[in-house]
Amino acid sequence: MKNLIGGAMAVLFLQGCATMAPPDYSQLEADLDPLLQSPARGQIHQTLELSEQERFEQVDDLLFEPLTPGTAQHLALVNSPHIRAHLHRLGIVEAEQLQAQMLSNPTLAVSAMRPDGGGRWELGLGLSQSLLDLMTHSLRKTLAEEALTSARLDLLDTLNQELYQVQQDYFHAVGASHREAVARLALNAAETALLLAERLHEAGNLKELSLLHYRDQQLQSQRALRRAQADAQQAQTTLALRLGLEHPAMMELPVTLPQLPNDEQIDVAALTDHALTQRLDLRIARQVQAVAEHRQAFYARQGGITQWDIGIDVERDSDGGYSTGPSMSIGLPLFDRNQARRAGAGAQLLRADALVNARELELRTQLPDLANRLRLTRTNVEQLEQQVIPQWQRQVDLRLREYNFMLVGAFELLNARAREFDAWREHAETLEQYWIQRIHLAMISATPLDAALPDAVQLPSVQAGGQGHEHHNH
């Protein structure tokens, strides 16, 4: 018994020497980097070590050029207080893990008794420690380490979703700017048509009803432009907030969306296999499953005993002599025999197994569906670029030729031009939908976008007379 008590005291001494080291971000960074574009990789540890002045300088450097999806992620890591708040959770998680594996403090008991007939007080001194803590310490340490891994994965998943949301907000903002540019071109064409109609009406060559028609088209185009401007402002404000910027004017974005990537091949089977091993929510579910298994083993090892203490007692008798000896106390398992905890651990394990199966099923179902929708959206964009827009551009060219030979009036030319802008508007909306779906596919497959994006779409130009025309390049 004395050897057991001595060993317990040694363990307690070593436990008392445990200290809290600074959070280790290296593993977090290593797990997150494969999910990010190259400009944002390897930035977590550096970001948290930056002084305020260094942070301002790095933000200025990143804002010097127009943002890309990759530099937007980098800027968010450097500047977003939301992301820094998430990163500082690691220190909290590691502190909780250290606390969970610590032994409970020993108990010091002091007693004093006086004989009925008077005389010297009998003093008692006892020091005890939970034997149950000592016996289950290694298993509790394993549980704490696995809980830390689960918490790290949960933090990783939160950061991953936040950084993918940065890219989604980026494409929303650029897409809104793209739609605004198309709306501005459409308004220019409508104003040109109205100006021509007013001149013809003043000369007596156009009825008032026709003039009102072109005026209504111009007013509709004005409202459409204002809606597009409001959408662009809202999207840019959302992105600026995500990046930790006070105002959207601090950043520069491309005016139009990138073109479709060339030779895009989406191997659903390969993406699924990759996602099954790399998706953070799946890794979290499997880690929760492992923790549940060890928790069940912990309560099985503990059995029905909920309290078991050993210690040493010292007493001073009334005659002045001292008595020393070991002590032990055990909680009688009459009512609480850990039955509820064991049942709960079993239910947690069953739930963890079901969650793993559910996550895998969602992945195997969602990824092919999203890949198919992405393919259909890409086909629509290609049809607009290769057939619809060129067809209307050809009609504009033919109308312009007929107009030059005075075979048709200017209104036929302007109407064809307006239909072309309708196609450009649909193209902008569909292309934005493609890039948002592409970001979603990258997130659920744990495969980031290529850092190098295609060139931006070139919109047509409109000269003052409504007769200028410039084809887009693909």
C-alpha positions as CSV (number, residue, x, y, z in Angstrom):
1,M,0.0,0.0,0.0
2,K,2.9,2.4,0.8
3,N,4.5,1.7,-2.6
4,L,1.1,2.4,-4.3
5,I,0.8,5.7,-2.4
6,G,4.4,6.7,-3.2
7,G,3.8,6.0,-6.9
8,A,0.6,8.0,-6.8
9,M,2.4,11.0,-5.2
10,A,5.1,10.8,-7.9
11,V,2.5,10.9,-10.6
12,L,0.8,13.8,-8.9
13,F,4.0,15.7,-8.8
14,L,4.7,15.2,-12.5
15,Q,1.1,16.3,-13.3
16,G,1.6,19.4,-11.3
17,C,4.5,20.4,-13.5
18,A,2.4,20.4,-16.7
19,T,2.5,23.8,-18.4
20,M,0.5,25.3,-21.2
21,A,2.6,25.7,-24.4
22,P,1.6,28.3,-27.1
23,P,-0.9,26.9,-29.7
24,D,0.8,24.9,-32.4
25,Y,-0.6,26.0,-35.8
26,S,1.7,23.8,-37.9
27,Q,-0.6,20.8,-38.1
28,L,-3.6,23.1,-38.7
29,E,-1.8,24.8,-41.6
30,A,-0.6,21.5,-43.1
31,D,-4.2,20.2,-43.1
32,L,-5.7,23.4,-44.5
33,D,-3.1,24.2,-47.2
34,P,-4.2,21.4,-49.7
35,L,-7.7,22.9,-49.7
36,L,-6.6,26.4,-50.6
37,Q,-5.3,28.1,-53.7
38,S,-1.5,28.7,-53.8
39,P,-1.4,32.4,-52.8
40,A,-3.2,31.6,-49.5
41,R,-1.1,28.5,-48.5
42,G,1.3,28.7,-45.6
43,Q,-0.1,31.9,-44.2
44,I,-1.8,30.9,-41.0
45,H,1.3,30.9,-38.7
46,Q,2.7,34.0,-40.3
47,T,-0.7,35.9,-40.1
48,L,-0.9,35.5,-36.3
49,E,2.6,36.7,-35.8
50,L,2.2,39.9,-37.7
51,S,2.3,43.2,-35.9
52,E,-0.4,45.8,-36.7
53,Q,2.0,47.7,-38.9
54,E,3.1,44.6,-40.7
55,R,-0.5,43.6,-41.2
56,F,-1.3,47.0,-42.8
57,E,1.7,46.8,-45.1
58,Q,0.7,43.3,-46.3
59,V,-2.9,44.4,-46.8
60,D,-1.7,47.3,-48.9
61,D,0.5,45.0,-51.0
62,L,-2.4,42.6,-51.6
63,L,-4.8,45.5,-52.6
64,F,-2.2,47.0,-55.0
65,E,-3.4,44.7,-57.8
66,P,-7.0,43.6,-58.8
67,L,-8.0,40.8,-56.5
68,T,-8.2,37.2,-57.7
69,P,-9.9,34.3,-55.8
70,G,-6.5,33.2,-54.4
71,T,-5.4,36.6,-53.3
72,A,-8.9,37.2,-51.8
73,Q,-8.4,34.1,-49.6
74,H,-4.9,35.4,-48.7
75,L,-6.2,38.8,-47.8
76,A,-9.0,37.2,-45.6
77,L,-6.4,35.2,-43.7
78,V,-4.2,38.3,-43.1
79,N,-6.9,40.9,-42.4
80,S,-10.3,39.3,-41.5
81,P,-11.0,39.6,-37.7
82,H,-13.6,36.8,-38.1
83,I,-10.9,34.4,-39.3
84,R,-8.4,35.5,-36.6
85,A,-11.2,34.8,-34.0
86,H,-11.6,31.3,-35.4
87,L,-7.8,30.7,-35.3
88,H,-7.5,31.8,-31.7
89,R,-10.0,29.0,-30.8
90,L,-7.1,26.6,-31.2
91,G,-5.6,28.0,-27.9
92,I,-8.9,27.4,-26.2
93,V,-9.2,23.9,-27.5
94,E,-5.6,23.0,-26.5
95,A,-6.2,24.4,-23.0
96,E,-9.4,22.3,-22.7
97,Q,-7.5,19.2,-23.8
98,L,-4.8,19.8,-21.2
99,Q,-7.4,20.3,-18.5
100,A,-9.3,17.1,-19.5
101,Q,-6.2,14.9,-19.1
102,M,-5.1,16.3,-15.7
103,L,-5.6,14.3,-12.6
104,S,-7.9,15.7,-10.0
105,N,-6.3,17.5,-7.1
106,P,-5.5,15.5,-3.9
107,T,-7.8,16.1,-0.9
108,L,-6.4,17.3,2.4
109,A,-8.6,16.5,5.4
110,V,-8.0,17.9,8.9
111,S,-9.9,16.9,12.0
112,A,-9.8,17.7,15.7
113,M,-11.5,15.7,18.5
114,R,-11.5,16.3,22.3
115,P,-12.3,13.5,24.8
116,D,-15.5,13.8,26.8
117,G,-13.5,13.9,30.1
118,G,-11.3,16.7,28.9
119,G,-7.6,16.5,28.1
120,R,-5.6,17.1,25.0
121,W,-7.2,17.4,21.6
122,E,-6.8,14.5,19.2
123,L,-5.7,15.8,15.8
124,G,-6.1,14.0,12.5
125,L,-4.5,14.8,9.1
126,G,-5.4,12.9,6.0
127,L,-4.2,13.2,2.4
128,S,-6.0,11.2,-0.3
129,Q,-6.1,10.9,-4.1
130,S,-8.6,9.3,-6.5
131,L,-7.4,5.9,-7.4
132,L,-9.9,5.7,-10.1
133,D,-8.3,8.8,-11.8
134,L,-4.9,7.0,-11.6
135,M,-6.2,3.7,-13.1
136,T,-8.0,5.4,-16.0
137,H,-5.5,8.2,-16.6
138,S,-4.0,6.7,-19.8
139,L,-7.4,6.1,-21.3
140,R,-8.6,9.6,-20.3
141,K,-5.5,11.1,-21.9
142,T,-6.3,9.2,-25.1
143,L,-9.8,10.5,-25.0
144,A,-8.6,14.1,-24.5
145,E,-6.1,13.8,-27.4
146,E,-8.8,12.5,-29.7
147,A,-11.2,15.2,-28.5
148,L,-8.5,17.7,-29.4
149,T,-8.2,16.2,-32.9
150,S,-11.9,16.4,-33.3
151,A,-11.9,20.1,-32.2
152,R,-9.0,20.8,-34.6
153,L,-10.9,19.2,-37.5
154,D,-14.0,21.2,-36.6
155,L,-11.9,24.4,-36.6
156,L,-10.4,23.4,-39.9
157,D,-13.9,22.8,-41.4
158,T,-15.0,26.2,-40.1
159,L,-12.0,27.9,-41.7
160,N,-12.4,26.0,-44.9
161,Q,-16.0,27.0,-45.3
162,E,-15.2,30.6,-44.4
163,L,-12.4,30.7,-47.1
164,Y,-14.5,29.1,-49.7
165,Q,-17.3,31.6,-48.9
166,V,-14.7,34.3,-49.7
167,Q,-14.3,32.9,-53.2
168,Q,-18.1,32.5,-53.6
169,D,-18.5,36.2,-52.5
170,Y,-15.7,37.1,-54.9
171,F,-17.5,35.6,-57.9
172,H,-20.8,37.1,-56.8
173,A,-19.2,40.6,-56.7
174,V,-17.5,40.2,-60.0
175,G,-20.6,38.7,-61.5
176,A,-22.7,41.7,-60.3
177,S,-20.1,44.1,-61.8
178,H,-20.3,42.1,-65.0
179,R,-24.1,42.5,-65.1
180,E,-23.9,46.2,-64.3
181,A,-21.5,46.7,-67.3
182,V,-24.0,44.9,-69.6
183,A,-26.9,47.0,-68.2
184,R,-24.9,50.1,-68.9
185,L,-24.3,49.1,-72.5
186,A,-28.0,48.3,-72.9
187,L,-28.9,51.7,-71.5
188,N,-26.5,53.4,-74.0
189,A,-28.3,51.6,-76.8
190,A,-31.7,52.6,-75.4
191,E,-30.7,56.2,-75.1
192,T,-29.4,56.2,-78.7
193,A,-32.7,54.8,-79.9
194,L,-34.7,57.4,-77.9
195,L,-32.6,60.2,-79.3
196,L,-33.2,59.1,-82.8
197,A,-36.9,58.7,-82.1
198,E,-37.1,62.2,-80.7
199,R,-35.5,63.7,-83.8
200,L,-37.8,61.8,-86.1
201,H,-40.8,62.8,-84.1
202,E,-39.8,66.5,-84.2
203,A,-39.4,66.1,-88.0
204,G,-42.9,64.7,-88.2
205,N,-41.7,61.3,-89.4
206,L,-42.6,59.2,-86.3
207,K,-45.9,58.9,-84.4
208,E,-46.1,59.9,-80.8
209,L,-47.1,56.3,-79.8
210,S,-43.8,55.0,-81.2
211,L,-41.9,57.7,-79.4
212,L,-43.5,56.7,-76.1
213,H,-42.5,53.1,-76.8
214,Y,-38.8,54.0,-77.1
215,R,-39.0,56.3,-74.1
216,D,-40.5,53.5,-72.0
217,Q,-37.6,51.2,-73.2
218,Q,-35.1,53.9,-72.1
219,L,-36.8,54.2,-68.7
220,Q,-36.8,50.4,-68.2
221,S,-33.1,50.3,-69.0
222,Q,-32.5,53.0,-66.5
223,R,-34.3,51.0,-63.8
224,A,-32.4,47.9,-64.8
225,L,-29.1,49.7,-64.5
226,R,-30.0,51.0,-61.0
227,R,-30.9,47.5,-59.9
228,A,-27.6,46.2,-61.2
229,Q,-25.7,49.0,-59.5
230,A,-27.5,48.2,-56.2
231,D,-26.7,44.5,-56.6
232,A,-23.1,45.2,-57.3
233,Q,-22.8,47.5,-54.3
234,Q,-24.3,44.9,-52.0
235,A,-22.1,42.1,-53.4
236,Q,-19.0,44.2,-53.0
237,T,-19.9,45.3,-49.5
238,T,-20.4,41.6,-48.5
239,L,-17.0,40.7,-50.0
240,A,-15.3,43.7,-48.3
241,L,-16.8,42.6,-44.9
242,R,-15.6,39.1,-45.5
243,L,-12.1,40.4,-46.2
244,G,-12.0,42.7,-43.1
245,L,-12.1,45.9,-45.2
246,E,-14.1,49.0,-44.1
247,H,-15.3,50.0,-47.5
248,P,-15.6,48.3,-50.9
249,A,-13.7,51.2,-52.6
250,M,-10.5,49.9,-50.9
251,M,-10.3,46.9,-53.2
252,E,-10.2,46.6,-57.0
253,L,-12.1,43.8,-58.8
254,P,-12.2,42.8,-62.4
255,V,-15.1,44.3,-64.3
256,T,-16.1,41.0,-65.9
257,L,-16.1,37.4,-65.0
258,P,-13.4,34.9,-66.3
259,Q,-14.2,33.0,-69.4
260,L,-14.8,29.3,-69.2
261,P,-11.7,27.2,-68.6
262,N,-10.4,25.3,-71.6
263,D,-10.5,21.5,-71.7
264,E,-12.1,21.1,-68.4
265,Q,-12.3,17.4,-67.4
266,I,-14.3,16.4,-64.3
267,D,-13.6,12.8,-63.2
268,V,-16.4,12.2,-60.8
269,A,-15.0,8.9,-59.6
270,A,-11.6,10.3,-58.9
271,L,-13.1,13.4,-57.1
272,T,-15.3,11.1,-55.0
273,D,-12.4,8.9,-53.9
274,H,-10.4,12.0,-53.1
275,A,-13.2,13.6,-51.1
276,L,-13.9,10.4,-49.1
277,T,-10.4,10.8,-47.6
278,Q,-9.9,14.5,-47.6
279,R,-13.4,16.0,-46.8
280,L,-13.2,17.7,-43.4
281,D,-16.7,16.9,-42.4
282,L,-16.1,13.2,-43.1
283,R,-12.8,13.3,-41.1
284,I,-14.7,14.9,-38.3
285,A,-17.4,12.2,-38.4
286,R,-14.8,9.5,-38.3
287,Q,-12.9,11.1,-35.5
288,V,-16.2,11.5,-33.5
289,Q,-16.7,7.8,-34.1
290,A,-13.2,6.9,-32.7
291,V,-13.8,9.1,-29.6
292,A,-17.2,7.4,-29.0
293,E,-15.5,4.0,-29.2
294,H,-12.8,5.0,-26.7
295,R,-15.4,6.6,-24.4
296,Q,-17.4,3.4,-24.4
297,A,-14.2,1.5,-23.5
298,F,-13.5,4.0,-20.7
299,Y,-16.8,3.5,-19.0
300,A,-16.6,-0.3,-19.5
301,R,-13.2,-0.2,-17.7
302,Q,-14.5,2.0,-14.9
303,G,-17.4,-0.4,-14.3
304,G,-19.8,0.6,-11.6
305,I,-17.2,2.3,-9.5
306,T,-17.6,6.1,-9.5
307,Q,-15.4,6.9,-6.5
308,W,-12.3,5.2,-5.2
309,D,-9.7,7.1,-3.2
310,I,-6.4,6.1,-1.5
311,G,-4.4,8.2,0.9
312,I,-2.4,8.4,4.1
313,D,-3.7,9.5,7.5
314,V,-1.7,10.9,10.5
315,E,-3.3,11.2,13.9
316,R,-2.0,12.6,17.2
317,D,-3.5,10.8,20.2
318,S,-4.5,12.5,23.4
319,D,-1.4,11.2,25.1
320,G,0.8,12.9,22.5
321,G,1.7,9.9,20.4
322,Y,1.3,9.8,16.6
323,S,-0.3,7.1,14.5
324,T,0.3,6.9,10.7
325,G,-1.2,4.6,8.1
326,P,-2.7,4.2,4.7
327,S,-6.4,4.8,4.0
328,M,-8.8,3.9,1.3
329,S,-12.4,4.8,0.6
330,I,-14.8,3.6,-2.1
331,G,-18.2,4.7,-3.3
332,L,-20.7,1.9,-2.9
333,P,-22.3,1.3,-6.3
334,L,-25.9,1.2,-5.0
335,F,-27.6,3.8,-7.1
336,D,-25.1,5.3,-9.6
337,R,-23.3,2.4,-11.3
338,N,-22.4,4.4,-14.4
339,Q,-25.3,2.7,-16.2
340,A,-26.5,6.0,-17.7
341,R,-23.0,6.9,-18.9
342,R,-22.5,3.5,-20.5
343,A,-25.8,3.7,-22.2
344,G,-25.1,7.2,-23.4
345,A,-21.7,6.1,-24.7
346,G,-23.3,3.3,-26.6
347,A,-25.9,5.6,-28.2
348,Q,-23.1,8.1,-29.1
349,L,-21.2,5.3,-30.9
350,L,-24.3,4.2,-32.8
351,R,-25.0,7.9,-33.7
352,A,-21.4,8.4,-34.9
353,D,-21.6,5.3,-37.1
354,A,-24.8,6.5,-38.6
355,L,-23.3,10.0,-39.2
356,V,-20.3,8.6,-41.1
357,N,-22.7,6.6,-43.3
358,A,-24.9,9.6,-43.9
359,R,-21.9,11.9,-44.8
360,E,-20.6,9.3,-47.2
361,L,-24.0,8.8,-48.8
362,E,-24.4,12.6,-49.2
363,L,-21.0,12.9,-50.9
364,R,-21.7,10.0,-53.3
365,T,-25.0,11.6,-54.2
366,Q,-24.3,15.3,-54.2
367,L,-21.0,15.2,-56.1
368,P,-22.3,13.5,-59.3
369,D,-25.4,15.7,-59.2
370,L,-23.4,18.9,-58.9
371,A,-20.9,17.8,-61.6
372,N,-23.9,17.1,-64.0
373,R,-25.4,20.5,-63.2
374,L,-22.1,22.2,-63.8
375,R,-21.8,20.4,-67.1
376,L,-25.3,21.6,-68.1
377,T,-24.5,25.2,-67.1
378,R,-21.2,25.1,-69.0
379,T,-23.2,23.9,-72.1
380,N,-25.5,26.8,-71.8
381,V,-22.6,29.3,-71.6
382,E,-21.0,27.7,-74.6
383,Q,-24.2,27.8,-76.6
384,L,-24.6,31.5,-75.7
385,E,-21.0,32.2,-76.7
386,Q,-20.8,30.1,-79.8
387,Q,-24.3,30.3,-81.2
388,V,-26.7,32.9,-79.7
389,I,-24.4,35.9,-79.3
390,P,-22.6,35.4,-82.7
391,Q,-26.0,35.0,-84.3
392,W,-27.3,38.3,-83.0
393,Q,-23.9,40.0,-83.8
394,R,-24.3,38.7,-87.4
395,Q,-27.8,40.1,-87.5
396,V,-26.5,43.5,-86.3
397,D,-23.8,43.4,-89.0
398,L,-26.4,42.6,-91.7
399,R,-28.8,45.3,-90.4
400,L,-25.9,47.7,-90.5
401,R,-25.1,46.8,-94.1
402,E,-28.8,47.3,-95.1
403,Y,-28.9,50.5,-93.1
404,N,-25.8,51.8,-95.0
405,F,-27.6,51.0,-98.3
406,M,-30.8,52.7,-96.9
407,L,-32.7,49.4,-97.2
408,V,-33.9,49.5,-93.5
409,G,-34.2,52.3,-91.0
410,A,-32.0,52.9,-87.9
411,F,-34.7,51.4,-85.6
412,E,-34.3,47.9,-87.1
413,L,-30.6,48.1,-86.4
414,L,-31.1,49.4,-82.9
415,N,-33.7,46.7,-82.1
416,A,-31.3,44.0,-83.3
417,R,-28.6,45.5,-81.0
418,A,-31.0,45.5,-78.0
419,R,-31.7,41.7,-78.6
420,E,-27.9,41.2,-78.6
421,F,-27.7,42.8,-75.2
422,D,-30.4,40.6,-73.9
423,A,-28.2,37.6,-74.9
424,W,-25.2,39.3,-73.2
425,R,-27.3,39.7,-70.0
426,E,-28.2,36.0,-70.0
427,H,-24.6,35.1,-70.7
428,A,-23.4,37.1,-67.6
429,E,-26.0,35.5,-65.4
430,T,-25.3,32.0,-66.6
431,L,-21.5,32.4,-66.4
432,E,-21.8,33.6,-62.8
433,Q,-23.9,30.6,-62.1
434,Y,-21.2,28.4,-63.6
435,W,-18.4,29.9,-61.4
436,I,-20.5,29.6,-58.2
437,Q,-21.2,26.0,-59.0
438,R,-17.5,25.4,-59.7
439,I,-16.6,26.8,-56.3
440,H,-19.2,24.5,-54.7
441,L,-17.8,21.6,-56.5
442,A,-14.3,22.5,-55.3
443,M,-15.5,22.7,-51.7
444,I,-17.4,19.4,-51.6
445,S,-14.7,17.5,-53.5
446,A,-11.9,19.1,-51.3
447,T,-10.1,20.1,-54.6
448,P,-9.3,23.8,-54.9
449,L,-9.6,25.8,-58.1
450,D,-6.6,26.3,-60.3
451,A,-4.7,29.4,-59.2
452,A,-4.5,30.7,-62.8
453,L,-8.0,31.7,-64.1
454,P,-8.8,32.3,-67.8
455,D,-8.9,35.8,-69.2
456,A,-11.9,38.0,-68.4
457,V,-14.8,38.2,-70.8
458,Q,-14.6,41.1,-73.3
459,L,-17.8,43.0,-73.7
460,P,-18.8,44.7,-77.0
461,S,-18.5,48.5,-77.3
462,V,-21.2,50.9,-78.4
463,Q,-20.4,54.0,-80.3
464,A,-22.4,57.2,-79.9
465,G,-24.5,56.6,-83.0
466,G,-25.3,53.0,-82.0
467,Q,-23.4,51.7,-85.1
468,G,-20.1,50.7,-83.6
469,H,-19.6,47.0,-83.1
470,E,-16.8,44.9,-81.6
471,H,-16.9,41.2,-81.3
472,H,-15.9,39.4,-78.1
473,N,-13.0,36.9,-78.1
474,H,-12.9,33.4,-76.7
